[in-house]
Amino acid sequence: MQKIGTVVAAYAVGILFALTGFVHFEAGTDAALTFSKIQSTLMSVAVPLAIPLMLFNCDFKLWTKALPKTLWSLVGGIGAVLIAVISGYFIFRTPEVPEFNKVAAMMTGIYTGGTMNFNALGASLGVDKTVMAIVLAFEMVLTTPYIFFIIGGGYKVFRKILPYSDVTRRGRKDAEVETKDIENYRGMFERKNVGGMFLGLGLSILFLAIGAGLALLLTGTLNELVVILTITTLSIIASFFKKVRELPKTFELGMFFILIFSVIVASLFDIHSVNGGSMMIGLFVAWVMVVAAGLHLLLCRIMKVSGDLFCVSQIALLCSPPFVPPVVGAMKNKKVLISGIVIGLIGYAIGTYLGVAIAFVLK
């Protein structure tokens, strides 16, 4: 499971439900309406609760320890995604998909930090759930083979293209970060972890309440964009406090909410909704992935970034930090683990903001 990632597995389960009709109620019946309300409620609260929980354990001070090569790889990766998204928007936008700018925003989010940013942008921008499901389906179909390619030995190809050495500043604290498990669900409900974990959940609920209150104050409604940006900002600030950062298993609890959201969204996929507009979305997703990866590779070649650092940067940006350790394990090169985690954490932090900016710029 860890090799493919729990989020990918959740998407697969949701799409399987959709294709097989495993969870299906006749349209217009009380059961269908009730089930739809339950889905909508879970989707509305899952992401706002997950964001703080997943950010609390993030040590953004690692940013200050990152080497120039790591910074170049991060900036190059994000720059490549932005170029790919903006160019792809003008190539593939179609009247059949209203507000294609929001699709571009979600692609910016998912390729600069992963599913959390994608979900946050989809919720905050009010993207149609069917469109979200279609984008997720295409993204999963294209990204999963890429992950398997890298883990299965593709990193050797990138080592030949980028034959540069890894230079890492190592220290005792760094070693602790390297050996710390990511997305390890063992012991979540042990007595020593439960108190701290639920304290983190309480903070998440508090931040959600603050975001909702601020949204009502500024807009008069529960504006999801205001709520999400407020929650993200408060969570990043909280992560700088050691006691918050050391709360146990908050990341895993946040991932639990993300998995719920992922299954529900993927289960909304309707094969009959795949039309000309859907195919343009698929081509757009493919364009973003291929162009972003190609440009990033070129920039890393220019800046003499190592092949292994390129691989972890790609995985951290395209998939999120939990996918980094399996790749590092496959490459047998722990020296790039911290760099990959740092890049993923920064992507988590700024991906939502970048996506919102793209949505408004391309509007």
Residue frames as qw, qx, qy, qz and C-alpha x, y, z in Angstrom:
[[0.000, 0.886, 0.464, 0.000, 0.00, 0.00, 0.00],
 [0.297, -0.805, 0.083, 0.507, 2.77, 2.43, 0.89],
 [0.465, -0.089, 0.571, 0.671, 4.43, 1.81, -2.46],
 [0.152, 0.512, 0.611, 0.585, 1.43, 3.11, -4.42],
 [0.054, -0.118, 0.202, -0.971, 0.16, 5.51, -1.80],
 [0.132, 0.399, 0.824, -0.380, -3.08, 5.43, 0.14],
 [0.315, 0.541, 0.087, -0.775, -4.57, 8.35, -1.80],
 [0.319, 0.292, -0.705, -0.562, -4.12, 6.57, -5.14],
 [0.098, -0.153, -0.982, 0.056, -5.75, 3.50, -3.60],
 [0.200, 0.476, 0.560, -0.648, -8.64, 5.65, -2.33],
 [0.368, 0.453, -0.285, -0.761, -9.20, 7.10, -5.81],
 [0.254, 0.134, -0.898, -0.333, -9.18, 3.59, -7.25],
 [0.035, 0.306, 0.895, -0.323, -11.77, 2.38, -4.74],
 [0.279, 0.526, 0.282, -0.752, -14.02, 5.38, -5.45],
 [0.379, 0.403, -0.504, -0.663, -13.85, 4.95, -9.22],
 [0.147, -0.012, -0.985, -0.094, -14.47, 1.22, -8.82],
 [0.183, 0.429, 0.705, -0.535, -17.62, 2.06, -6.84],
 [0.349, 0.540, -0.041, -0.765, -18.70, 4.44, -9.60],
 [0.326, 0.330, -0.722, -0.513, -18.09, 2.03, -12.47],
 [0.179, -0.096, -0.979, 0.008, -19.71, -0.97, -10.79],
 [0.466, -0.469, -0.280, -0.696, -22.68, 0.94, -9.33],
 [0.463, -0.123, -0.786, 0.391, -21.80, -0.51, -5.91],
 [0.048, -0.455, -0.506, 0.731, -23.23, 2.58, -4.18],
 [0.094, -0.136, -0.497, -0.852, -26.20, 3.56, -6.30],
 [0.214, 0.456, 0.698, -0.508, -29.69, 4.79, -5.51],
 [0.279, 0.593, 0.637, 0.406, -32.45, 5.54, -7.98],
 [0.156, 0.152, 0.007, 0.976, -32.46, 9.25, -8.77],
 [0.366, -0.401, -0.203, -0.815, -35.11, 11.30, -6.98],
 [0.709, -0.417, -0.567, -0.040, -35.78, 8.80, -4.19],
 [0.479, -0.852, 0.093, -0.190, -35.50, 9.71, -0.51],
 [0.880, -0.298, 0.176, 0.326, -32.54, 7.34, -0.16],
 [0.635, 0.433, 0.152, 0.621, -30.70, 9.05, -3.02],
 [0.039, -0.864, -0.022, -0.501, -31.32, 12.52, -1.58],
 [0.697, -0.707, 0.116, -0.032, -30.24, 11.46, 1.90],
 [0.869, -0.077, 0.184, 0.454, -27.10, 9.77, 0.60],
 [0.444, 0.641, 0.115, 0.615, -26.27, 12.85, -1.49],
 [0.290, -0.891, 0.049, -0.346, -26.60, 15.10, 1.57],
 [0.830, -0.497, 0.173, 0.184, -24.30, 12.82, 3.58],
 [0.760, 0.248, 0.178, 0.573, -21.72, 12.91, 0.77],
 [0.184, 0.801, 0.080, 0.564, -21.95, 16.69, 0.49],
 [0.523, -0.832, 0.082, -0.167, -21.58, 17.18, 4.26],
 [0.867, -0.303, 0.198, 0.342, -18.55, 14.89, 4.50],
 [0.630, 0.430, 0.180, 0.621, -16.89, 16.60, 1.54],
 [0.034, -0.894, -0.072, -0.441, -17.55, 20.04, 3.02],
 [0.549, -0.798, 0.217, -0.125, -15.85, 19.31, 6.35],
 [0.954, -0.061, 0.080, 0.282, -13.19, 16.76, 5.41],
 [0.608, 0.496, -0.042, 0.618, -10.73, 19.11, 3.68],
 [0.130, -0.817, 0.150, -0.542, -10.98, 22.05, 6.14],
 [0.783, -0.578, 0.200, -0.112, -10.30, 19.63, 9.00],
 [0.936, 0.091, 0.074, 0.332, -7.49, 17.83, 7.16],
 [0.423, 0.770, -0.126, 0.461, -5.47, 20.92, 6.23],
 [0.288, -0.806, 0.383, -0.348, -4.42, 21.93, 9.78],
 [0.899, -0.315, 0.302, -0.045, -3.84, 18.33, 10.87],
 [0.880, 0.314, 0.106, 0.340, -1.49, 17.72, 7.94],
 [0.336, 0.773, -0.159, 0.513, 0.39, 20.99, 8.38],
 [0.580, -0.787, 0.129, -0.164, 0.89, 20.88, 12.17],
 [0.873, -0.311, 0.259, 0.274, 3.79, 18.39, 11.98],
 [0.670, 0.612, 0.073, 0.415, 5.51, 20.26, 9.16],
 [0.529, -0.623, 0.021, 0.575, 8.81, 21.78, 10.26],
 [0.484, 0.845, 0.148, 0.174, 9.09, 24.72, 7.88],
 [0.293, -0.868, 0.360, 0.179, 12.36, 25.69, 9.56],
 [0.781, -0.030, 0.517, 0.348, 13.90, 22.94, 7.43],
 [0.492, 0.836, 0.187, 0.154, 13.57, 25.50, 4.64],
 [0.102, -0.942, 0.319, 0.014, 16.52, 27.38, 6.19],
 [0.599, -0.442, 0.643, 0.179, 18.65, 24.22, 5.96],
 [0.809, 0.486, 0.327, 0.040, 17.94, 23.54, 2.33],
 [0.511, -0.296, 0.413, 0.694, 20.92, 23.73, 0.01],
 [0.222, 0.512, -0.242, -0.794, 20.99, 25.92, -3.11],
 [0.135, 0.066, -0.878, -0.454, 20.42, 22.88, -5.33],
 [0.022, 0.448, 0.867, -0.215, 17.26, 22.04, -3.42],
 [0.153, 0.637, 0.236, -0.718, 16.04, 25.61, -3.80],
 [0.180, 0.376, -0.557, -0.718, 16.77, 25.55, -7.53],
 [0.083, -0.142, -0.961, -0.223, 14.93, 22.26, -7.92],
 [0.070, 0.567, 0.693, -0.439, 11.93, 23.63, -6.01],
 [0.181, 0.632, -0.012, -0.754, 11.77, 26.92, -7.90],
 [0.134, 0.269, -0.743, -0.599, 12.35, 25.15, -11.22],
 [0.008, 0.270, 0.962, 0.033, 9.64, 22.60, -10.50],
 [0.137, 0.661, 0.539, -0.504, 7.03, 25.18, -9.52],
 [0.145, 0.576, -0.271, -0.757, 8.00, 27.44, -12.42],
 [0.054, 0.087, -0.881, -0.462, 7.66, 24.52, -14.85],
 [0.079, 0.476, 0.861, -0.161, 4.18, 23.70, -13.51],
 [0.149, 0.697, 0.254, -0.654, 3.02, 27.31, -13.88],
 [0.134, 0.439, -0.545, -0.702, 4.31, 27.52, -17.46],
 [0.025, -0.099, -0.960, -0.261, 2.67, 24.19, -18.34],
 [0.104, 0.569, 0.737, -0.349, -0.66, 25.15, -16.75],
 [0.170, 0.680, 0.059, -0.711, -0.88, 28.62, -18.33],
 [0.145, 0.349, -0.678, -0.630, 0.17, 27.45, -21.80],
 [0.002, 0.194, 0.975, 0.109, -2.12, 24.41, -21.60],
 [0.193, 0.575, 0.556, -0.568, -5.03, 26.60, -20.56],
 [0.297, 0.615, -0.174, -0.710, -4.84, 28.64, -23.75],
 [0.151, 0.241, -0.857, -0.429, -4.36, 25.52, -25.90],
 [0.175, -0.190, -0.964, -0.066, -7.09, 23.29, -24.47],
 [0.238, 0.285, 0.500, -0.783, -9.77, 25.55, -22.96],
 [0.084, -0.256, -0.806, -0.527, -13.17, 24.85, -24.43],
 [0.424, -0.245, -0.003, -0.872, -16.71, 26.29, -24.11],
 [0.745, -0.213, -0.584, -0.241, -17.85, 22.77, -23.20],
 [0.631, -0.327, -0.520, 0.473, -16.11, 23.20, -19.82],
 [0.121, -0.906, -0.102, -0.393, -17.26, 26.45, -18.20],
 [0.422, -0.844, 0.305, -0.127, -14.70, 28.05, -15.88],
 [0.904, 0.254, -0.231, 0.256, -11.76, 26.13, -17.33],
 [0.133, 0.717, -0.420, 0.541, -9.63, 28.54, -15.29],
 [0.671, -0.512, 0.362, -0.397, -10.68, 26.62, -12.17],
 [0.992, 0.095, 0.003, 0.083, -9.48, 23.37, -13.72],
 [0.542, 0.604, -0.311, 0.495, -6.14, 25.13, -14.33],
 [0.299, -0.692, 0.386, -0.532, -6.14, 26.26, -10.69],
 [0.904, -0.298, 0.231, -0.202, -6.71, 22.71, -9.42],
 [0.901, 0.314, -0.116, 0.278, -3.95, 21.35, -11.65],
 [0.203, 0.714, -0.387, 0.546, -1.62, 24.01, -10.24],
 [0.578, -0.572, 0.362, -0.455, -2.55, 22.90, -6.74],
 [0.980, -0.108, 0.149, -0.075, -2.21, 19.16, -7.25],
 [0.833, 0.365, -0.103, 0.403, 1.16, 19.50, -9.02],
 [0.187, 0.615, -0.400, 0.654, 2.62, 21.80, -6.36],
 [0.257, -0.350, 0.638, -0.636, 1.75, 19.77, -3.29],
 [0.085, -0.068, -0.994, -0.011, -0.70, 17.02, -4.07],
 [0.225, -0.505, -0.793, -0.257, -4.24, 16.06, -3.23],
 [0.232, -0.597, -0.511, 0.573, -4.71, 18.36, -0.24],
 [0.025, -0.370, 0.143, 0.918, -4.20, 21.45, -2.41],
 [0.151, -0.157, -0.749, -0.626, -6.40, 20.04, -5.17],
 [0.266, -0.556, -0.787, 0.040, -9.23, 19.34, -2.76],
 [0.197, -0.563, -0.320, 0.736, -8.84, 22.70, -1.03],
 [0.036, 0.224, -0.349, -0.909, -8.99, 24.55, -4.35],
 [0.195, -0.302, -0.820, -0.445, -11.94, 22.53, -5.60],
 [0.262, -0.628, -0.683, 0.265, -13.87, 23.34, -2.43],
 [0.185, -0.554, -0.162, 0.796, -12.86, 26.99, -2.16],
 [0.067, 0.213, -0.441, -0.869, -13.51, 27.79, -5.84],
 [0.630, 0.295, 0.411, -0.589, -16.83, 25.93, -5.95],
 [0.216, 0.330, -0.773, -0.497, -15.80, 23.57, -8.74],
 [0.841, 0.018, -0.149, -0.520, -18.49, 21.19, -9.99],
 [0.657, -0.390, 0.634, -0.117, -17.99, 17.80, -8.32],
 [0.893, 0.358, 0.273, 0.024, -18.32, 15.94, -11.63],
 [0.458, 0.826, -0.272, 0.186, -15.53, 18.05, -13.13],
 [0.322, -0.700, 0.605, -0.200, -13.39, 17.34, -10.07],
 [0.848, -0.084, 0.516, -0.081, -13.99, 13.61, -10.46],
 [0.796, 0.594, 0.064, 0.099, -13.04, 13.71, -14.15],
 [0.188, 0.851, -0.439, 0.219, -9.83, 15.65, -13.46],
 [0.548, -0.524, 0.622, -0.193, -8.92, 13.22, -10.66],
 [0.922, 0.168, 0.347, -0.041, -9.57, 10.21, -12.88],
 [0.675, 0.699, -0.122, 0.204, -7.29, 11.48, -15.65],
 [0.067, -0.823, 0.497, -0.268, -4.65, 12.65, -13.18],
 [0.731, -0.364, 0.559, -0.146, -4.55, 9.26, -11.48],
 [0.910, 0.353, 0.211, 0.052, -4.36, 7.36, -14.78],
 [0.536, 0.762, -0.211, 0.294, -1.38, 9.48, -15.88],
 [0.164, -0.787, 0.486, -0.343, 0.47, 9.98, -12.60],
 [0.863, -0.327, 0.352, -0.156, 0.33, 6.44, -11.21],
 [0.921, 0.301, 0.031, 0.245, 2.39, 4.87, -14.04],
 [0.300, 0.791, -0.301, 0.440, 4.93, 7.68, -13.64],
 [0.527, -0.656, 0.435, -0.321, 5.30, 6.87, -9.94],
 [0.955, -0.072, 0.288, 0.010, 5.74, 3.18, -10.72],
 [0.717, 0.621, -0.116, 0.293, 8.25, 4.04, -13.45],
 [0.026, 0.796, -0.438, 0.417, 10.45, 6.01, -11.04],
 [0.678, -0.478, 0.483, -0.281, 10.17, 3.47, -8.21],
 [0.963, 0.134, 0.235, -0.017, 10.68, 0.54, -10.60],
 [0.735, -0.130, 0.318, 0.585, 14.04, 1.80, -11.85],
 [0.379, 0.824, 0.268, 0.325, 13.26, 4.91, -13.89],
 [0.333, -0.918, 0.130, 0.170, 15.44, 6.90, -11.50],
 [0.701, -0.232, 0.443, 0.508, 18.44, 5.25, -13.22],
 [0.464, 0.624, 0.409, 0.478, 17.46, 6.99, -16.47],
 [0.082, -0.976, -0.084, -0.181, 17.37, 10.36, -14.72],
 [0.645, -0.630, 0.262, 0.344, 20.73, 9.63, -13.09],
 [0.654, 0.129, 0.443, 0.599, 22.21, 9.31, -16.58],
 [0.218, 0.799, 0.325, 0.456, 20.56, 12.52, -17.79],
 [0.227, -0.895, 0.154, -0.353, 21.56, 14.37, -14.60],
 [0.874, -0.005, -0.372, 0.313, 24.87, 12.72, -13.60],
 [0.052, 0.678, -0.333, 0.653, 25.66, 15.12, -10.77],
 [0.423, -0.059, -0.789, 0.442, 26.51, 14.33, -7.15],
 [0.454, -0.768, -0.381, -0.244, 24.30, 14.91, -4.14],
 [0.315, 0.245, -0.475, 0.785, 25.68, 17.31, -1.55],
 [0.520, -0.664, -0.448, -0.296, 23.78, 17.37, 1.71],
 [0.051, -0.517, 0.506, -0.688, 24.27, 19.22, 4.95],
 [0.712, -0.293, -0.631, -0.096, 23.73, 16.56, 7.55],
 [0.108, -0.441, 0.534, -0.713, 23.26, 16.80, 11.27],
 [0.042, 0.070, 0.928, -0.363, 21.73, 15.03, 14.18],
 [0.442, 0.390, 0.400, -0.702, 18.35, 16.67, 13.79],
 [0.518, 0.419, -0.467, -0.581, 18.39, 15.94, 10.06],
 [0.221, 0.146, -0.964, -0.036, 19.04, 12.28, 10.78],
 [0.250, 0.243, 0.764, -0.543, 16.01, 12.25, 13.07],
 [0.533, 0.463, 0.013, -0.708, 13.87, 13.66, 10.28],
 [0.394, 0.360, -0.755, -0.382, 15.15, 11.02, 7.88],
 [0.159, 0.002, -0.980, 0.122, 14.23, 8.15, 10.13],
 [0.376, 0.218, 0.499, -0.750, 10.82, 9.54, 11.10],
 [0.262, 0.336, 0.876, 0.228, 7.96, 7.61, 9.52],
 [0.276, 0.169, -0.121, -0.938, 5.59, 9.46, 7.25],
 [0.728, -0.001, -0.256, -0.636, 1.99, 8.34, 7.00],
 [0.323, 0.093, -0.920, 0.204, 2.53, 5.58, 9.56],
 [0.583, -0.431, -0.210, -0.656, -0.87, 4.64, 11.01],
 [0.681, -0.161, -0.674, 0.235, 0.46, 2.23, 13.61],
 [0.390, -0.271, -0.550, 0.687, -0.31, 3.20, 17.18],
 [0.083, -0.449, -0.229, -0.860, -2.76, 5.96, 16.27],
 [0.601, -0.569, -0.217, -0.518, -5.17, 4.97, 19.01],
 [0.651, -0.117, -0.578, 0.479, -2.66, 4.01, 21.67],
 [0.375, -0.821, -0.382, 0.199, -3.22, 5.85, 24.93],
 [0.477, -0.463, 0.079, 0.743, 0.01, 7.85, 24.60],
 [0.203, 0.077, 0.483, 0.848, -1.08, 9.26, 21.22],
 [0.023, -0.652, -0.728, -0.212, -4.84, 9.70, 21.49],
 [0.221, -0.793, -0.328, 0.464, -4.79, 12.79, 23.71],
 [0.216, -0.492, 0.298, 0.789, -2.38, 14.76, 21.56],
 [0.156, 0.200, 0.765, 0.592, -4.01, 13.63, 18.34],
 [0.066, -0.732, -0.668, -0.120, -7.45, 14.80, 19.43],
 [0.234, -0.721, -0.107, 0.643, -5.96, 18.05, 20.74],
 [0.183, -0.183, 0.541, 0.801, -4.81, 18.60, 17.15],
 [0.003, 0.492, 0.784, 0.378, -8.33, 17.83, 15.95],
 [0.178, -0.794, -0.470, 0.343, -9.65, 20.39, 18.43],
 [0.207, -0.535, 0.199, 0.794, -7.29, 23.02, 17.04],
 [0.123, 0.129, 0.728, 0.662, -8.45, 22.14, 13.52],
 [0.080, -0.694, -0.709, -0.092, -12.07, 22.65, 14.54],
 [0.231, -0.750, -0.198, 0.587, -11.12, 25.96, 16.18],
 [0.187, -0.304, 0.441, 0.823, -9.37, 27.15, 13.01],
 [0.041, 0.397, 0.791, 0.463, -12.40, 26.08, 10.96],
 [0.147, -0.792, -0.556, 0.205, -14.64, 28.12, 13.29],
 [0.226, -0.632, 0.076, 0.737, -12.34, 31.15, 12.97],
 [0.157, -0.039, 0.651, 0.742, -12.29, 30.81, 9.18],
 [0.030, -0.587, -0.770, -0.248, -16.08, 30.50, 9.06],
 [0.196, -0.798, -0.374, 0.431, -16.50, 33.52, 11.35],
 [0.214, -0.469, 0.288, 0.807, -14.11, 35.61, 9.26],
 [0.112, 0.214, 0.759, 0.605, -15.91, 34.57, 6.07],
 [0.092, -0.737, -0.669, -0.009, -19.27, 35.61, 7.53],
 [0.247, -0.738, -0.138, 0.613, -17.78, 38.91, 8.70],
 [0.179, -0.380, 0.445, 0.791, -16.18, 39.76, 5.34],
 [0.121, -0.022, -0.731, -0.671, -18.68, 38.33, 2.86],
 [0.593, -0.035, 0.197, -0.780, -21.86, 37.63, 4.80],
 [0.938, 0.107, -0.176, -0.280, -21.70, 33.99, 3.70],
 [0.780, -0.408, 0.448, 0.158, -19.60, 30.90, 4.39],
 [0.540, 0.766, -0.319, -0.138, -17.27, 31.78, 1.52],
 [0.974, -0.137, 0.077, 0.163, -15.12, 28.65, 1.15],
 [0.608, 0.570, -0.169, 0.525, -12.19, 30.56, -0.37],
 [0.176, -0.748, 0.315, -0.557, -11.90, 32.77, 2.72],
 [0.861, -0.427, 0.180, -0.210, -12.35, 29.76, 5.00],
 [0.952, 0.138, -0.022, 0.273, -9.65, 27.66, 3.30],
 [0.447, 0.624, -0.233, 0.597, -7.07, 30.46, 3.06],
 [0.403, -0.718, 0.275, -0.496, -7.66, 31.42, 6.71],
 [0.944, -0.291, 0.139, -0.064, -7.27, 27.82, 7.87],
 [0.845, 0.337, -0.103, 0.402, -4.09, 27.32, 5.81],
 [0.188, 0.723, -0.270, 0.607, -2.50, 30.52, 7.12],
 [0.598, -0.631, 0.275, -0.410, -3.35, 29.78, 10.77],
 [0.992, -0.099, 0.055, 0.050, -2.05, 26.22, 10.39],
 [0.679, 0.487, -0.215, 0.506, 1.31, 27.34, 9.00],
 [0.121, -0.724, 0.323, -0.597, 1.70, 29.83, 11.87],
 [0.817, -0.457, 0.194, -0.293, 0.81, 27.15, 14.42],
 [0.960, 0.159, -0.135, 0.185, 3.40, 24.75, 12.98],
 [0.365, 0.641, -0.392, 0.550, 6.20, 27.06, 14.14],
 [0.510, -0.583, 0.404, -0.487, 5.30, 26.26, 17.77],
 [0.186, 0.346, -0.918, 0.056, 7.17, 23.18, 18.93],
 [0.380, 0.053, 0.785, -0.486, 4.34, 21.86, 21.13],
 [0.708, 0.454, 0.120, -0.528, 1.95, 21.95, 18.18],
 [0.498, 0.569, -0.607, -0.244, 4.51, 20.44, 15.83],
 [0.081, 0.284, -0.937, 0.188, 5.11, 17.53, 18.20],
 [0.712, 0.035, 0.345, -0.610, 1.44, 16.56, 18.54],
 [0.310, -0.177, 0.914, 0.195, 1.38, 12.84, 17.65],
 [0.285, 0.288, 0.890, 0.209, -0.32, 11.33, 14.60],
 [0.295, 0.649, 0.244, -0.658, -2.02, 14.53, 13.43],
 [0.201, 0.429, -0.609, -0.636, -0.74, 14.03, 9.87],
 [0.037, -0.077, -0.983, -0.160, -2.21, 10.55, 9.76],
 [0.187, 0.549, 0.684, -0.443, -5.55, 11.77, 11.14],
 [0.262, 0.624, -0.125, -0.725, -5.56, 14.48, 8.46],
 [0.141, 0.249, -0.831, -0.477, -4.84, 11.86, 5.81],
 [0.157, 0.315, 0.920, -0.172, -7.84, 9.89, 7.10],
 [0.307, 0.682, 0.336, -0.573, -10.10, 12.84, 6.23],
 [0.212, 0.560, -0.508, -0.619, -8.39, 13.24, 2.84],
 [0.037, -0.042, 0.974, 0.218, -8.99, 9.55, 2.10],
 [0.274, 0.530, 0.721, -0.352, -12.68, 9.94, 2.91],
 [0.293, 0.722, -0.029, -0.626, -12.88, 12.93, 0.57],
 [0.074, 0.435, -0.746, -0.498, -10.95, 11.11, -2.16],
 [0.175, 0.186, 0.966, 0.049, -13.22, 8.06, -2.12],
 [0.295, 0.662, 0.536, -0.432, -16.36, 10.22, -2.25],
 [0.231, 0.704, -0.249, -0.624, -15.11, 12.47, -5.07],
 [0.026, 0.292, -0.866, -0.404, -13.87, 9.54, -7.15],
 [0.248, 0.311, 0.910, -0.120, -17.18, 7.72, -6.61],
 [0.346, 0.695, 0.263, -0.573, -18.95, 10.63, -8.34],
 [0.024, -0.377, 0.670, 0.639, -17.16, 9.81, -11.60],
 [0.707, 0.435, 0.422, -0.364, -19.71, 9.15, -14.33],
 [0.486, -0.077, 0.681, 0.542, -18.43, 7.36, -17.41],
 [0.332, 0.690, 0.604, 0.220, -21.35, 8.85, -19.36],
 [0.062, -0.954, -0.070, 0.286, -20.08, 12.35, -18.59],
 [0.481, -0.368, 0.499, 0.621, -16.93, 11.70, -20.64],
 [0.543, 0.767, 0.341, -0.006, -17.57, 13.84, -23.72],
 [0.576, 0.633, -0.007, 0.517, -15.63, 16.25, -25.88],
 [0.190, -0.867, 0.214, -0.407, -15.12, 18.62, -22.97],
 [0.833, -0.490, 0.256, -0.007, -13.91, 15.78, -20.76],
 [0.879, 0.221, 0.121, 0.404, -11.39, 14.69, -23.36],
 [0.280, 0.795, -0.122, 0.524, -10.04, 18.25, -23.50],
 [0.543, -0.756, 0.276, -0.240, -9.58, 18.09, -19.74],
 [0.945, -0.153, 0.225, 0.180, -7.70, 14.82, -20.20],
 [0.680, 0.530, 0.025, 0.507, -5.44, 16.33, -22.85],
 [0.085, -0.874, 0.178, -0.444, -4.87, 19.33, -20.60],
 [0.765, -0.579, 0.273, -0.066, -3.87, 17.10, -17.66],
 [0.911, 0.115, 0.181, 0.354, -1.49, 15.14, -19.91],
 [0.413, 0.756, -0.042, 0.506, 0.01, 18.38, -21.27],
 [0.346, -0.853, 0.235, -0.312, 0.61, 19.78, -17.78],
 [0.869, -0.400, 0.281, 0.078, 2.28, 16.61, -16.56],
 [0.843, 0.266, 0.187, 0.429, 4.53, 16.05, -19.59],
 [0.311, 0.792, -0.031, 0.524, 5.51, 19.69, -20.14],
 [0.457, -0.830, 0.209, -0.241, 6.07, 20.38, -16.44],
 [0.888, -0.306, 0.277, 0.200, 8.27, 17.30, -16.06],
 [0.744, 0.437, 0.154, 0.482, 10.21, 18.09, -19.25],
 [0.105, 0.869, -0.088, 0.475, 10.83, 21.72, -18.35],
 [0.642, -0.720, 0.239, -0.111, 11.81, 20.77, -14.81],
 [0.915, -0.050, 0.228, 0.329, 14.29, 18.22, -16.16],
 [0.542, 0.644, 0.058, 0.537, 15.78, 20.83, -18.50],
 [0.187, -0.888, 0.156, -0.391, 16.14, 23.39, -15.71],
 [0.811, -0.524, 0.258, 0.042, 17.75, 20.80, -13.43],
 [0.847, 0.249, 0.152, 0.445, 20.20, 19.97, -16.21],
 [0.271, 0.802, -0.046, 0.531, 21.12, 23.64, -16.53],
 [0.372, -0.790, 0.284, -0.396, 21.57, 24.04, -12.76],
 [0.438, 0.358, -0.803, 0.187, 23.39, 20.69, -12.43],
 [0.662, -0.310, 0.389, -0.561, 20.85, 19.18, -10.02],
 [0.135, -0.241, 0.960, 0.044, 21.35, 15.45, -9.42],
 [0.439, -0.114, -0.733, -0.507, 19.05, 12.83, -10.91],
 [0.354, -0.344, -0.827, 0.270, 17.98, 11.60, -7.48],
 [0.009, -0.353, -0.346, 0.869, 17.11, 15.11, -6.30],
 [0.334, 0.071, -0.422, -0.840, 15.10, 15.63, -9.47],
 [0.422, -0.223, -0.853, -0.211, 13.16, 12.41, -8.80],
 [0.249, -0.437, -0.708, 0.496, 12.23, 13.29, -5.22],
 [0.091, 0.271, 0.042, -0.957, 11.34, 16.83, -6.32],
 [0.372, -0.056, -0.626, -0.683, 9.01, 15.48, -8.97],
 [0.427, -0.343, -0.837, 0.012, 7.33, 13.08, -6.59],
 [0.187, -0.369, -0.522, 0.745, 7.05, 15.67, -3.80],
 [0.198, 0.244, -0.086, -0.945, 5.44, 18.23, -6.11],
 [0.450, -0.014, -0.645, -0.618, 3.30, 15.91, -8.23],
 [0.610, -0.273, -0.738, -0.098, 2.19, 13.62, -5.43],
 [0.487, -0.784, 0.078, -0.378, 3.04, 15.11, -1.97],
 [0.085, -0.669, 0.689, -0.266, 5.61, 14.29, 0.78],
 [0.794, -0.203, 0.507, -0.268, 4.17, 10.88, 1.81],
 [0.905, 0.424, 0.027, -0.010, 5.25, 9.51, -1.57],
 [0.207, 0.839, -0.492, 0.104, 8.88, 10.59, -1.06],
 [0.506, -0.510, 0.683, -0.129, 10.10, 7.82, 1.32],
 [0.887, 0.185, 0.423, -0.019, 9.15, 4.93, -1.00],
 [0.621, 0.766, -0.107, 0.129, 11.09, 6.61, -3.83],
 [0.088, -0.802, 0.559, -0.192, 14.07, 7.28, -1.57],
 [0.740, -0.274, 0.602, -0.121, 13.96, 3.65, -0.45],
 [0.868, 0.442, 0.223, 0.043, 13.91, 2.43, -4.05],
 [0.451, 0.822, -0.257, 0.236, 16.88, 4.65, -4.94],
 [0.837, -0.318, -0.221, 0.387, 18.71, 3.68, -1.72],
 [0.390, 0.335, -0.086, 0.854, 19.78, 7.29, -1.26],
 [0.335, -0.732, -0.539, 0.250, 18.67, 8.84, 2.03],
 [0.360, -0.211, -0.006, 0.909, 20.70, 11.96, 1.34],
 [0.098, -0.206, -0.384, -0.895, 17.85, 13.41, -0.72],
 [0.256, -0.534, -0.805, 0.044, 15.06, 12.52, 1.72],
 [0.172, -0.590, -0.356, 0.705, 15.14, 15.82, 3.59],
 [0.010, 0.213, -0.357, -0.909, 15.26, 17.79, 0.35],
 [0.206, -0.297, -0.797, -0.484, 12.22, 15.92, -0.97],
 [0.266, -0.613, -0.694, 0.268, 10.26, 16.48, 2.24],
 [0.146, -0.479, -0.103, 0.860, 11.18, 20.19, 2.34],
 [0.094, 0.028, -0.544, -0.834, 10.06, 20.65, -1.28],
 [0.270, -0.435, -0.822, -0.251, 6.80, 18.85, -0.56],
 [0.255, -0.596, -0.553, 0.524, 6.13, 20.89, 2.57],
 [0.030, -0.360, 0.110, 0.926, 6.69, 24.18, 0.75],
 [0.180, -0.150, -0.722, -0.651, 4.40, 22.89, -2.00],
 [0.255, -0.553, -0.781, 0.138, 1.75, 22.12, 0.62],
 [0.202, -0.558, -0.328, 0.735, 2.12, 25.65, 2.00],
 [0.064, 0.443, -0.196, -0.872, 1.98, 27.66, -1.23],
 [0.117, 0.162, 0.870, 0.451, 0.04, 25.41, -3.64],
 [0.060, 0.707, 0.692, -0.137, -3.39, 26.66, -2.59],
 [0.041, -0.767, -0.034, 0.640, -2.31, 30.30, -2.87],
 [0.110, -0.294, 0.647, 0.695, -0.82, 29.70, -6.33],
 [0.121, 0.373, 0.885, 0.251, -3.98, 27.93, -7.48],
 [0.046, 0.802, 0.479, -0.353, -6.21, 30.78, -6.33],
 [0.079, -0.649, 0.255, 0.713, -3.93, 33.27, -8.11],
 [0.132, -0.040, 0.810, 0.570, -4.08, 31.23, -11.35],
 [0.123, 0.586, 0.801, -0.003, -7.89, 31.05, -11.15],
 [0.040, 0.857, 0.261, -0.442, -8.20, 34.82, -10.92],
 [0.143, -0.529, 0.473, 0.689, -5.46, 35.64, -13.45],
 [0.070, 0.021, 0.852, 0.518, -7.01, 33.34, -16.09],
 [0.262, 0.536, 0.692, -0.406, -10.61, 34.31, -15.31]]
